[in-house]
Amino acid sequence: MYFGASSSLNTCSSVSAVALRSKRAIFLGSFSDSIITAPIQIDILFKLALPLDTMSKEIVLIGRSNVGKSTLFWELTGTKVRIGKRPGITQYPFKTKVGNVFYVDMPGYGFMFKTTKAEQEKTKDLIVHYFESRAEEILLTVQVIDAASFLDIADRWEGRGEVPFEIELWEFLNDMGLDVVLAANKMDRIAKVDLDGALDLICERLGMLPPWNQWPDKIAPISAKRGQIEPLRTIISKRVSVNHPD
Ligand code: GDP
């Protein structure tokens, strides 16, 4: 079974093309009334967006809208993500090089004001296609969540009988064999006394056994707005130094 398979976490073995195709189908298929964009359009977008050094490794940031992904991207790279008047995918994936590594900002998925269902589906298709086509180049995937609202949102989705998108995405990325870390952002919005409890619950929801602090390589509690992102920097440094030893 694909969903809820906690044992799939930390699987780093490569998966067959057939298995990946079926994961892709499940992932995309979970969005009802999906309008699947023609692959050719997505390919053109990639060619326009990714003309640079394709041999360099990438650190990819992904998360739903408003979790603080752009703020984190700025903290990590010193580069502002280009933001148009209206969120769309034409400017994505946005890339910038820091040292030997490209940082890639994926479009924020979610239910943004004025975003049509078709645009949302396009975004999801782009995300899946990106991870499938560039898995070899991706050194680390950083899934950013708003730790302060994650549990409420997950409860709401589950209350409607749906698998919360962020949980589904986490499983999709891990099952692809990617190295994924959870950046639990906006920790400053959680009372100190509740920090451990909240992180334990998030951990559990994602199929990892609490306590959260036994997963120092998978969970990084941060506050991007306050520049408190040390746990994530530590994880990134480790991955980069393994790949690009001096
Ligand atoms: P994105 O849509 O995921 O790119 O989110 P943004 O980076 O644009 O941030 C969305 C909102 O969250 C903005 O108002 C940010 O100032 C705020 N924000 C980002 N990081 C943090 C954080 O660590 N703590 C708090 N309290 N707010 C944050």
Boltz pocket constraint, residues with backbone or C-beta under 6 A from the ligand:
constraints:
  - pocket:
      binder: B
      contacts: [[A, 63], [A, 64], [A, 65], [A, 66], [A, 67], [A, 68], [A, 69], [A, 70], [A, 71], [A, 72], [A, 108], [A, 185], [A, 186], [A, 187], [A, 188], [A, 189], [A, 222], [A, 223], [A, 224], [A, 225], [A, 226]]
      max_distance: 6.0
